[in-house]
Amino acid sequence: VWGYFSVYGRGAVHEFADSQFGHIFSVGGTRESARKHLILALRELTIYGGIRTTTQYLIAMLELPEYRENKFSTQWLDGLIATKAINSNKMTTDEALDTVVFGAVVKALDALQQVRTQAITALDYGRVPDPSLLCTKFPIELILDGIKYCVTVTQCGRDMFALELNGSVVYADTRPLSDGRLLVFYDSKTCAVFTEQDSTGLRLEIDGTRTVVFEAENDPSKLRASTTGKLVRFLVPDGAHVAANTPYAEMEVMKMYMQLSSGDAGVLKHVANADSYVKAGDLIAQLDLDDSSNIKTAEEFTGTFLATRPPHLPGTRCHQQLREATRRAEAVLAGFTDPALSEAEMPTAIVNDMVRALCDPLLPFSEIHEAFTTVKAALPKEVISDVEKIIASEVETHLTSPEVKPSTADRFIPPLDGMNRDDFAATSLPRSSTDASLIKVCRKLLDRVEPYEGDSRLAALVGVLRRHAGGLSALVWAFHDSLFESYVSVESRFSGRLDAREEVIMEMVKQFTVEARVTAGLSAREQRELACRRVYDAMVSNEGVQRKSMLVVHLLTTLLQLSARLPQREAPLESSLVDLHQVGEHVRKVDPVLRSLEELRGQPYTKVALEARQLMMRVMTPSIQKRQQVLHSKLLAVTNDWAKAR
């Protein structure tokens, strides 16, 4: 198979190209062999953009018996076109629903970009955006083959969307590509989608092999151009009556004249001017219908989405589950929500998944093994050999040891709901026995890797080793701290100033503008836009303050319950700075983030401040055993002094 195309070197068709901008030829030992080669080449051909091709139509035509038997002619082809015998866009119900997902995501992204642009523009001009511009839920209507799909699209992450259709929910993830297409992850599959929107509807090209057109709502009173060309003349005068299926205008398209016909009867009113250039979908005339009761409307779809897998399968291992739970928590803290879960269920589900993964004895070894496998090529050979020996003798031994088993249903930390703190604290941590060996392994690996930490490619491995080098206690506190800091960074600005929201927003604009000036390589205009985008993200996050506060309360409750069971080395009662937890040789002080949470003021932060205060009191109060030891030493000292005095 060979061919040639009238395109630029980068693959773009120039504006002066003929409608036949490419030709494909196929040869073979027999005609049947050449036909199969041609079908295979057409299926592998990818053409996307503003050009519409007949690729799928040709593939279907080459499969017809008449073409196989070499009994075709131009008259036969005219008959196929006239009778519409080939429908290259015919889809099954499953394919139609998949296409609806792609179309709904594309329209939701467009709506999100519009409201985001309007809000950022308002901030740039010194105005506070209307609250309606902070929405993350969009009702979408799509019409495909005469059926209307009413989908509600909710942004549940930075690039993640949840789609609701008649009570069913599916998820899709998106990434923009440099060539203008949109990469969509759906049902654990990936599709590249090119979109083109005009007045006739929304056109999607999926993976360059399938074209789907979502029609605009049918309005027979508006007569539009069916193709791009020159409007030569009107055949019916302005204000005259036109019968149904009667030509009313003529257009010139590629040196040929074609007539435009009205679908219904009524009084014609000219909109476009004769002898003017019009694009496909442009309004040419309006029709005052004689009988508007005969207008056909699309039938609403009453079914549901099919059960699908997540866009990205999170995996079943503990570190993969922790990564997925962290992503969901960060999405909540960014102001997004998941329509599949109620506001009461969401924080409990997220926190339970986190605790299960954090307390799994295989978590550190799984993360170390994964991080080393990812960055292995960036290390010198001699270092790789040493690290592999440590991994094989220490890490992989724990991963395969029957004594260190992943958490199962009977070894999981019980769920928070329906459990009091005494019951929770009475359970035992499955990882406490592995902390000593874990710290030893991390120290060995850090000694070999730290000399090369200047290489950015090793940042992930070094970060994992340092995160686990302090054992379970350090990991739990560091993990929660990162989430608390994300919450405080936004809500501390609104604390105690809920009635002065506009003033807070304008202060953020000024502060972020000053901070953006240190960003290298940006013009003043780009710095201002960056600052406004940060303010907009903070406003969207604050809109979900109730959900965020519920999640933080659950995190604080979990930390309070875990703190009674984490290994710790307490300071003497006399110490003015009471130690929180001993992490190796480093003594961790009371976290300032907890104090920031305790200092939040306002109705949305009441429970957060209370839980933070209780946690601070818990970690700053020595255990009963320690207090008994101090009391015993004091009484012993008094007794000795009394004995000496006698």
C-alpha positions as CSV (number, residue, x, y, z in Angstrom):
1,V,0.0,0.0,0.0
2,W,1.3,3.5,-0.8
3,G,-0.2,6.9,-1.2
4,Y,0.5,10.7,-1.3
5,F,-1.0,13.6,0.5
6,S,-1.0,17.4,-0.1
7,V,0.1,18.3,3.4
8,Y,2.8,20.3,5.2
9,G,5.8,18.5,6.8
10,R,4.0,18.5,10.2
11,G,0.9,16.8,8.7
12,A,-1.4,19.9,8.3
13,V,-3.4,20.4,5.1
14,H,-2.8,23.8,3.6
15,E,-5.7,26.2,2.8
16,F,-5.4,25.8,-1.0
17,A,-5.6,22.0,-1.1
18,D,-8.2,20.3,-3.3
19,S,-11.0,18.4,-1.7
20,Q,-9.1,15.3,-2.6
21,F,-6.0,16.1,-0.6
22,G,-4.8,12.5,-0.6
23,H,-4.8,9.3,-2.6
24,I,-4.1,5.7,-1.4
25,F,-3.2,2.8,-3.7
26,S,-3.1,-0.9,-2.9
27,V,-1.5,-3.8,-4.8
28,G,-1.4,-7.6,-4.2
29,G,-1.0,-10.9,-5.8
30,T,-4.8,-11.1,-6.4
31,R,-7.6,-8.5,-6.4
32,E,-8.9,-9.9,-3.1
33,S,-5.4,-9.5,-1.5
34,A,-5.2,-5.9,-2.7
35,R,-8.7,-5.2,-1.3
36,K,-7.8,-6.6,2.1
37,H,-4.6,-4.5,2.1
38,L,-6.6,-1.4,1.3
39,I,-9.1,-2.0,4.1
40,L,-6.2,-2.5,6.6
41,A,-4.6,0.7,5.4
42,L,-7.8,2.7,5.8
43,R,-8.3,1.4,9.3
44,E,-4.8,2.4,10.3
45,L,-5.2,5.9,8.7
46,T,-5.8,8.7,11.2
47,I,-7.1,12.1,10.0
48,Y,-8.6,14.5,12.5
49,G,-9.3,18.2,12.5
50,G,-11.8,20.4,10.6
51,I,-11.7,18.0,7.6
52,R,-14.4,15.4,7.3
53,T,-13.5,12.3,5.4
54,T,-15.2,9.2,4.0
55,T,-12.8,6.8,5.5
56,Q,-15.3,4.7,7.4
57,Y,-17.8,4.8,4.5
58,L,-15.1,3.4,2.2
59,I,-14.2,0.6,4.6
60,A,-17.9,-0.4,4.8
61,M,-18.2,-0.2,1.0
62,L,-15.1,-2.4,0.4
63,E,-16.8,-5.1,2.5
64,L,-19.9,-5.3,0.3
65,P,-20.5,-8.4,-1.8
66,E,-20.8,-6.4,-5.0
67,Y,-17.4,-4.9,-4.5
68,R,-15.9,-8.2,-3.5
69,E,-17.2,-9.8,-6.7
70,N,-16.2,-6.8,-8.9
71,K,-19.8,-6.1,-9.9
72,F,-19.9,-2.4,-9.0
73,S,-20.4,0.7,-11.1
74,T,-21.0,4.4,-10.6
75,Q,-24.7,3.7,-10.9
76,W,-24.4,1.2,-8.1
77,L,-22.6,3.8,-6.0
78,D,-25.3,6.4,-6.7
79,G,-27.9,3.9,-5.5
80,L,-26.0,3.3,-2.3
81,I,-25.8,7.0,-1.6
82,A,-29.5,7.7,-2.5
83,T,-30.8,4.8,-0.4
84,K,-28.4,5.4,2.5
85,A,-27.6,1.7,2.4
86,I,-24.3,2.2,4.3
87,N,-24.5,3.8,7.7
88,S,-20.9,4.0,8.8
89,N,-22.0,5.8,12.0
90,K,-24.3,3.0,13.2
91,M,-23.5,2.1,16.8
92,T,-24.6,-0.4,19.4
93,T,-26.1,0.8,22.7
94,D,-22.8,0.3,24.5
95,E,-20.9,2.3,21.9
96,A,-23.6,5.1,22.0
97,L,-23.3,5.4,25.8
98,D,-19.5,5.5,25.5
99,T,-19.8,8.3,23.0
100,V,-22.2,10.1,25.2
101,V,-19.6,10.0,28.0
102,F,-17.0,11.6,25.6
103,G,-19.4,14.3,24.4
104,A,-20.6,15.1,28.0
105,V,-17.0,15.5,29.2
106,V,-16.1,17.7,26.3
107,K,-19.1,20.0,26.9
108,A,-18.5,20.1,30.6
109,L,-14.9,21.1,30.1
110,D,-16.0,23.8,27.8
111,A,-18.6,25.1,30.3
112,L,-16.0,24.9,33.1
113,Q,-13.5,26.9,31.1
114,Q,-16.1,29.5,30.4
115,V,-17.0,30.1,34.0
116,R,-13.3,29.9,35.1
117,T,-12.4,32.5,32.5
118,Q,-15.2,34.9,33.5
119,A,-14.2,34.5,37.2
120,I,-10.5,35.2,36.6
121,T,-11.4,38.2,34.4
122,A,-13.5,39.6,37.2
123,L,-10.7,39.2,39.7
124,D,-8.3,40.8,37.3
125,Y,-10.5,43.8,37.1
126,G,-10.8,44.0,40.9
127,R,-14.3,42.5,41.2
128,V,-15.4,39.5,43.3
129,P,-16.8,36.9,41.0
130,D,-20.4,35.9,41.3
131,P,-20.9,32.6,43.3
132,S,-22.5,31.0,40.3
133,L,-19.0,31.1,38.6
134,L,-17.6,28.8,41.3
135,C,-19.8,25.8,40.3
136,T,-18.4,22.4,39.6
137,K,-21.6,20.7,38.5
138,F,-23.0,21.2,34.9
139,P,-26.2,19.8,33.4
140,I,-25.5,18.6,29.8
141,E,-28.0,17.7,27.1
142,L,-26.9,15.7,24.0
143,I,-28.9,14.5,21.1
144,L,-27.7,11.4,19.2
145,D,-29.8,9.7,16.5
146,G,-32.9,11.4,17.7
147,I,-32.4,10.4,21.4
148,K,-31.8,13.0,24.1
149,Y,-29.3,12.1,26.9
150,C,-29.6,14.4,30.0
151,V,-26.3,14.0,31.9
152,T,-25.1,15.8,35.0
153,V,-21.4,16.2,35.0
154,T,-19.6,16.9,38.3
155,Q,-16.0,17.8,38.7
156,C,-14.7,15.4,41.4
157,G,-10.9,16.1,40.9
158,R,-8.5,18.3,39.0
159,D,-9.0,16.3,35.8
160,M,-11.6,13.8,37.0
161,F,-15.4,14.0,36.2
162,A,-18.4,12.0,37.5
163,L,-21.3,11.6,35.1
164,E,-24.8,10.9,36.3
165,L,-27.5,9.5,34.1
166,N,-30.8,8.5,35.5
167,G,-29.3,7.4,38.9
168,S,-26.2,5.7,37.5
169,V,-22.7,7.2,37.9
170,V,-19.5,6.6,35.8
171,Y,-16.1,8.4,36.0
172,A,-13.8,9.8,33.3
173,D,-10.4,11.4,33.5
174,T,-9.0,13.8,31.0
175,R,-5.7,15.2,29.8
176,P,-5.3,17.9,27.0
177,L,-2.8,16.9,24.2
178,S,-0.5,19.4,22.5
179,D,-2.1,18.8,19.1
180,G,-5.5,20.1,20.4
181,R,-7.1,16.7,21.1
182,L,-8.4,15.5,24.4
183,L,-7.1,12.3,26.0
184,V,-10.0,10.6,27.8
185,F,-9.5,7.8,30.3
186,Y,-12.8,5.8,30.7
187,D,-13.6,2.3,31.8
188,S,-9.8,1.6,32.1
189,K,-9.4,2.5,28.4
190,T,-7.8,5.5,26.7
191,C,-9.3,7.4,23.7
192,A,-8.0,10.5,21.9
193,V,-10.9,12.8,21.0
194,F,-10.9,15.7,18.6
195,T,-13.9,18.1,19.0
196,E,-15.5,20.7,16.7
197,Q,-18.4,22.8,17.8
198,D,-20.6,24.8,15.5
199,S,-24.2,25.8,15.2
200,T,-25.2,22.5,13.8
201,G,-24.0,20.5,16.8
202,L,-20.9,18.9,18.3
203,R,-18.7,16.7,16.2
204,L,-16.3,14.2,17.8
205,E,-13.5,12.2,16.1
206,I,-12.6,9.3,18.4
207,D,-9.1,7.9,17.9
208,G,-9.2,9.2,14.3
209,T,-11.3,6.2,13.2
210,R,-14.9,7.1,14.2
211,T,-16.8,10.3,13.7
212,V,-19.9,11.1,15.7
213,V,-22.2,14.1,15.5
214,F,-24.4,15.3,18.3
215,E,-27.2,17.3,16.7
216,A,-28.4,20.6,18.0
217,E,-32.0,20.8,19.2
218,N,-34.3,20.7,16.2
219,D,-35.9,24.1,15.4
220,P,-37.6,24.0,12.0
221,S,-38.3,27.8,12.2
222,K,-34.5,28.5,11.7
223,L,-33.2,27.7,8.2
224,R,-29.4,27.2,8.2
225,A,-26.7,26.5,5.6
226,S,-26.0,22.8,5.3
227,T,-22.4,23.5,4.0
228,T,-19.9,26.2,3.5
229,G,-20.2,28.2,0.3
230,K,-21.7,31.3,-1.4
231,L,-25.4,32.2,-1.0
232,V,-26.2,33.1,-4.7
233,R,-29.8,34.1,-4.4
234,F,-33.2,33.5,-2.7
235,L,-35.8,31.7,-4.7
236,V,-38.7,33.0,-2.5
237,P,-39.1,36.7,-1.8
238,D,-38.8,38.1,1.7
239,G,-42.1,37.8,3.5
240,A,-43.6,35.4,1.0
241,H,-45.2,32.1,1.9
242,V,-43.2,28.9,1.2
243,A,-44.6,25.4,1.1
244,A,-43.1,22.4,2.8
245,N,-40.1,20.7,1.1
246,T,-39.8,23.6,-1.4
247,P,-36.5,25.2,-2.5
248,Y,-36.1,28.7,-1.1
249,A,-32.4,29.5,-1.9
250,E,-29.5,28.6,-4.1
251,M,-25.8,28.1,-3.0
252,E,-22.6,27.7,-4.9
253,V,-20.4,25.0,-3.5
254,M,-17.2,24.0,-5.3
255,K,-18.4,25.5,-8.7
256,M,-21.7,23.6,-8.4
257,Y,-25.2,25.0,-7.6
258,M,-27.3,23.3,-4.9
259,Q,-30.8,24.2,-3.7
260,L,-31.8,24.7,0.0
261,S,-35.3,23.5,0.9
262,S,-37.6,24.3,3.8
263,G,-38.8,21.4,5.9
264,D,-42.1,23.0,6.8
265,A,-44.6,25.5,5.4
266,G,-44.6,29.1,6.6
267,V,-43.7,32.7,5.9
268,L,-40.1,33.2,4.9
269,K,-38.0,36.1,6.3
270,H,-34.5,36.6,4.9
271,V,-31.6,36.9,7.4
272,A,-28.5,36.5,5.3
273,N,-27.8,38.6,2.2
274,A,-27.7,37.2,-1.3
275,D,-24.3,37.0,-3.0
276,S,-22.6,36.6,0.4
277,Y,-20.3,33.9,1.9
278,V,-21.8,31.7,4.6
279,K,-20.5,28.9,6.7
280,A,-22.1,25.6,7.6
281,G,-24.7,26.2,10.3
282,D,-25.1,30.0,9.6
283,L,-28.6,31.3,9.8
284,I,-30.0,32.1,6.3
285,A,-33.7,32.7,7.0
286,Q,-36.4,32.3,9.6
287,L,-39.8,30.7,9.1
288,D,-43.0,31.6,10.8
289,L,-44.6,28.2,10.8
290,D,-48.1,27.6,9.8
291,D,-48.5,24.7,12.2
292,S,-46.0,24.4,15.1
293,S,-47.7,21.4,16.6
294,N,-46.0,19.1,14.1
295,I,-42.5,19.8,15.4
296,K,-40.7,16.6,16.3
297,T,-38.7,16.6,19.4
298,A,-36.0,14.2,20.5
299,E,-37.1,11.2,22.7
300,E,-35.4,11.3,26.2
301,F,-33.3,8.4,27.1
302,T,-34.6,6.5,30.1
303,G,-31.8,3.9,30.5
304,T,-28.7,4.1,32.6
305,F,-24.9,3.8,32.1
306,L,-23.5,0.3,32.1
307,A,-21.3,-0.7,35.0
308,T,-17.8,0.3,34.2
309,R,-14.3,0.1,35.8
310,P,-12.6,3.2,37.1
311,P,-10.6,5.3,34.6
312,H,-7.4,4.2,36.3
313,L,-7.4,0.9,38.2
314,P,-5.8,1.8,41.6
315,G,-4.5,-1.7,42.3
316,T,-5.0,-3.9,45.3
317,R,-1.7,-3.4,47.1
318,C,-1.6,-1.2,50.2
319,H,0.6,1.6,48.7
320,Q,-1.7,1.8,45.7
321,Q,-4.8,2.0,47.9
322,L,-3.1,4.7,50.0
323,R,-2.3,6.7,46.8
324,E,-5.9,6.5,45.7
325,A,-7.3,7.5,49.1
326,T,-4.9,10.4,49.2
327,R,-6.0,11.5,45.8
328,R,-9.6,11.5,46.9
329,A,-8.8,13.4,50.1
330,E,-6.9,16.1,48.1
331,A,-9.9,16.4,45.8
332,V,-12.2,17.1,48.7
333,L,-9.8,19.6,50.2
334,A,-9.7,21.3,46.8
335,G,-13.5,21.8,46.9
336,F,-14.6,19.0,44.7
337,T,-17.2,16.3,45.5
338,D,-18.2,12.8,44.4
339,P,-22.0,12.4,43.7
340,A,-21.8,8.7,44.2
341,L,-21.3,9.3,48.0
342,S,-23.2,11.4,50.4
343,E,-21.4,14.1,52.4
344,A,-21.7,12.0,55.5
345,E,-20.3,8.8,53.8
346,M,-17.4,10.4,51.9
347,P,-15.0,11.3,54.8
348,T,-15.6,8.1,56.6
349,A,-14.9,6.0,53.5
350,I,-11.7,8.0,52.6
351,V,-10.3,8.0,56.2
352,N,-11.0,4.2,56.7
353,D,-9.1,3.4,53.5
354,M,-6.2,5.6,54.6
355,V,-5.9,4.0,58.0
356,R,-6.0,0.5,56.6
357,A,-3.2,1.3,54.2
358,L,-1.1,3.3,56.7
359,C,-1.2,0.4,59.3
360,D,-0.4,-2.3,56.8
361,P,3.0,-3.8,57.6
362,L,3.8,-4.2,53.9
363,L,3.3,-0.5,53.1
364,P,6.9,0.8,53.6
365,F,8.5,-2.1,51.8
366,S,6.1,-1.9,48.9
367,E,6.7,1.8,48.5
368,I,10.5,1.3,48.7
369,H,10.4,-1.5,46.1
370,E,8.3,0.5,43.7
371,A,10.3,3.7,44.0
372,F,13.6,1.9,43.5
373,T,12.3,0.1,40.4
374,T,11.2,3.4,38.9
375,V,14.5,5.3,39.4
376,K,16.9,2.3,39.1
377,A,18.4,3.5,35.8
378,A,19.5,6.9,37.3
379,L,22.0,5.3,39.7
380,P,25.6,4.2,39.0
381,K,26.0,0.5,38.5
382,E,28.0,-0.1,41.7
383,V,25.3,1.6,43.7
384,I,22.6,-0.4,41.9
385,S,24.4,-3.6,42.9
386,D,24.6,-2.6,46.6
387,V,21.0,-1.3,46.7
388,E,19.7,-4.5,45.0
389,K,21.4,-6.6,47.6
390,I,19.8,-4.6,50.4
391,I,16.4,-4.8,48.6
392,A,16.7,-8.5,48.1
393,S,17.8,-9.3,51.7
394,E,15.6,-6.9,53.6
395,V,12.7,-5.5,51.5
396,E,11.7,-8.5,49.3
397,T,12.2,-10.8,52.4
398,H,9.4,-8.8,54.2
399,L,7.2,-8.7,51.1
400,T,7.3,-12.5,50.8
401,S,7.6,-13.5,54.5
402,P,4.6,-15.4,55.8
403,E,5.0,-13.7,59.2
404,V,4.4,-10.2,57.7
405,K,1.0,-10.5,56.0
406,P,-1.0,-7.7,54.4
407,S,-4.0,-6.5,56.4
408,T,-7.0,-8.7,55.9
409,A,-10.6,-8.2,57.0
410,D,-10.0,-9.5,60.5
411,R,-6.7,-7.5,60.9
412,F,-7.9,-4.2,59.5
413,I,-8.3,-1.2,61.8
414,P,-12.1,-1.2,62.4
415,P,-14.1,1.5,60.8
416,L,-14.5,4.7,62.7
417,D,-18.2,4.9,62.7
418,G,-19.9,3.0,65.5
419,M,-16.7,2.7,67.5
420,N,-15.7,4.7,70.6
421,R,-12.2,5.8,71.3
422,D,-11.5,3.3,74.1
423,D,-12.4,0.4,71.8
424,F,-10.3,1.8,69.0
425,A,-7.3,2.4,71.3
426,A,-7.6,-1.1,72.7
427,T,-6.7,-2.7,69.3
428,S,-3.1,-3.3,68.4
429,L,-1.1,-1.9,65.5
430,P,0.1,-4.7,63.2
431,R,3.2,-2.7,62.2
432,S,4.8,-2.0,65.5
433,S,7.1,-5.1,65.3
434,T,8.5,-4.1,62.0
435,D,9.5,-0.5,62.9
436,A,13.1,-1.4,64.0
437,S,13.9,-3.4,60.9
438,L,12.3,-0.7,58.7
439,I,14.4,2.1,60.2
440,K,17.5,-0.1,59.7
441,V,16.7,-0.7,56.1
442,C,16.0,2.9,55.3
443,R,19.2,4.0,57.0
444,K,21.2,1.6,54.9
445,L,19.6,2.7,51.6
446,L,19.9,6.4,52.4
447,D,23.6,5.9,53.1
448,R,24.0,4.6,49.5
449,V,21.6,6.9,47.8
450,E,22.0,10.3,49.5
451,P,25.3,11.2,47.7
452,Y,23.3,11.3,44.5
453,E,20.2,13.1,45.8
454,G,21.1,16.1,43.7
455,D,19.7,14.2,40.7
456,S,16.1,15.1,40.5
457,R,15.2,11.7,39.2
458,L,16.1,10.2,42.6
459,A,13.8,12.6,44.5
460,A,11.0,10.0,44.7
461,L,13.2,7.3,46.2
462,V,14.9,9.6,48.7
463,G,11.5,11.0,49.7
464,V,10.1,7.5,50.4
465,L,13.1,6.5,52.4
466,R,13.1,9.6,54.6
467,R,9.3,9.3,55.1
468,H,9.7,5.8,56.5
469,A,13.0,6.3,58.3
470,G,11.2,7.4,61.5
471,G,8.9,4.4,61.6
472,L,5.2,4.3,61.8
473,S,4.8,7.3,64.2
474,A,6.7,9.7,61.8
475,L,4.8,8.4,58.8
476,V,1.3,8.9,60.4
477,W,2.0,12.4,61.6
478,A,3.7,13.5,58.4
479,F,0.9,12.1,56.3
480,H,-1.8,13.9,58.3
481,D,0.2,17.1,58.5
482,S,0.3,17.5,54.7
483,L,-3.5,17.3,54.5
484,F,-3.9,19.7,57.5
485,E,-1.6,22.2,55.8
486,S,-3.7,22.1,52.7
487,Y,-6.8,22.9,54.7
488,V,-5.2,25.6,56.8
489,S,-3.6,27.4,53.8
490,V,-7.1,28.3,52.5
491,E,-9.4,28.4,55.5
492,S,-7.1,30.4,57.8
493,R,-7.7,33.4,55.5
494,F,-11.5,33.2,56.1
495,S,-11.3,32.3,59.8
496,G,-13.2,34.9,61.8
497,R,-13.9,37.0,58.7
498,L,-16.8,35.2,57.1
499,D,-18.7,38.5,56.9
500,A,-15.8,40.2,55.1
501,R,-15.4,37.6,52.3
502,E,-14.9,40.3,49.6
503,E,-12.2,42.0,51.6
504,V,-10.4,38.6,52.1
505,I,-10.5,37.8,48.4
506,M,-9.1,41.2,47.4
507,E,-6.3,40.7,49.9
508,M,-5.5,37.3,48.4
509,V,-5.3,38.9,45.0
510,K,-2.7,41.5,46.2
511,Q,-0.7,38.9,48.1
512,F,-0.6,36.4,45.3
513,T,0.3,39.1,42.8
514,V,3.3,40.1,44.9
515,E,4.3,36.4,45.3
516,A,4.0,35.8,41.5
517,R,6.6,38.5,40.8
518,V,9.4,36.2,41.9
519,T,8.4,33.7,39.3
520,A,11.1,33.7,36.6
521,G,10.2,33.9,32.9
522,L,6.8,35.4,33.3
523,S,5.6,38.8,32.0
524,A,3.6,41.2,34.3
525,R,0.4,40.1,32.5
526,E,1.2,36.4,33.1
527,Q,2.1,37.0,36.7
528,R,-1.3,38.7,37.3
529,E,-3.1,35.9,35.6
530,L,-1.3,33.3,37.7
531,A,-2.3,35.2,40.9
532,C,-5.9,35.4,39.8
533,R,-5.9,31.6,39.0
534,R,-4.6,30.9,42.5
535,V,-7.3,33.1,44.1
536,Y,-10.0,31.3,42.0
537,D,-8.8,27.9,43.1
538,A,-8.9,29.1,46.7
539,M,-12.5,30.4,46.3
540,V,-13.6,27.0,44.8
541,S,-12.0,25.2,47.7
542,N,-13.7,27.5,50.2
543,E,-17.1,26.8,48.6
544,G,-16.8,23.2,49.8
545,V,-15.8,24.2,53.4
546,Q,-18.5,22.0,55.0
547,R,-17.2,18.8,53.3
548,K,-13.6,19.8,54.0
549,S,-14.3,20.4,57.7
550,M,-16.0,17.0,58.0
551,L,-13.0,15.3,56.4
552,V,-10.5,17.1,58.7
553,V,-12.6,16.2,61.8
554,H,-12.4,12.6,60.8
555,L,-8.7,12.9,60.3
556,L,-8.2,14.5,63.7
557,T,-10.4,11.9,65.3
558,T,-8.3,9.1,63.7
559,L,-5.0,10.7,64.8
560,L,-6.4,11.1,68.3
561,Q,-7.3,7.4,68.4
562,L,-4.0,6.3,66.9
563,S,-1.9,8.5,69.2
564,A,-2.7,6.2,72.1
565,R,-1.2,3.3,70.2
566,L,1.8,4.8,68.4
567,P,5.2,4.1,69.7
568,Q,6.5,7.2,71.6
569,R,9.1,8.3,74.1
570,E,7.7,11.0,76.3
571,A,9.4,14.0,78.0
572,P,9.5,14.6,81.7
573,L,6.6,16.5,83.2
574,E,8.9,19.4,84.2
575,S,9.8,20.1,80.5
576,S,8.3,23.4,79.3
577,L,8.2,22.0,75.8
578,V,6.6,18.6,76.0
579,D,7.8,16.1,73.4
580,L,5.1,14.8,71.1
581,H,6.7,11.7,69.7
582,Q,10.3,10.4,69.4
583,V,11.3,9.8,65.8
584,G,14.7,8.2,65.9
585,E,17.0,10.7,67.6
586,H,14.7,13.6,66.5
587,V,12.1,14.8,69.1
588,R,9.0,16.0,67.4
589,K,7.4,19.1,69.0
590,V,3.7,20.0,69.1
591,D,2.9,20.6,65.5
592,P,2.1,24.3,64.7
593,V,-0.5,23.1,62.2
594,L,-2.5,21.7,65.0
595,R,-2.4,25.0,66.8
596,S,-3.5,26.7,63.5
597,L,-6.5,24.4,63.4
598,E,-7.3,25.1,67.0
599,E,-7.3,28.8,66.4
600,L,-9.8,28.7,63.5
601,R,-12.9,30.8,64.3
602,G,-16.4,30.6,62.7
603,Q,-19.3,28.3,62.4
604,P,-17.7,26.0,59.7
605,Y,-14.6,25.4,61.9
606,T,-16.2,24.8,65.3
607,K,-15.8,21.0,65.3
608,V,-12.4,21.2,63.7
609,A,-11.1,23.6,66.4
610,L,-12.5,21.3,69.2
611,E,-11.0,18.1,67.8
612,A,-7.6,19.9,67.3
613,R,-7.6,21.1,70.9
614,Q,-8.4,17.7,72.2
615,L,-5.6,16.2,70.2
616,M,-3.2,18.8,71.4
617,M,-4.2,18.1,75.0
618,R,-3.8,14.3,74.4
619,V,-0.3,14.5,73.0
620,M,0.9,17.2,75.5
621,T,-0.2,15.1,78.5
622,P,2.2,12.3,79.6
623,S,0.7,8.9,80.0
624,I,-0.5,7.6,83.4
625,Q,2.5,5.4,83.7
626,K,4.8,8.3,83.2
627,R,2.9,10.4,85.7
628,Q,3.1,7.6,88.2
629,Q,6.8,7.3,87.8
630,V,7.2,11.1,88.4
631,L,4.9,11.0,91.4
632,H,6.8,8.0,92.8
633,S,10.1,9.7,92.4
634,K,8.7,12.9,94.1
635,L,7.3,10.9,97.0
636,L,10.6,9.0,97.3
637,A,12.5,12.2,97.4
638,V,10.2,13.7,100.1
639,T,10.5,10.5,102.1
640,N,14.3,10.6,101.9
641,D,14.4,14.2,102.9
642,W,12.1,13.5,105.9
643,A,14.3,10.5,106.9
644,K,17.4,12.7,106.8
645,A,15.7,15.4,108.9
646,R,14.9,12.8,111.6
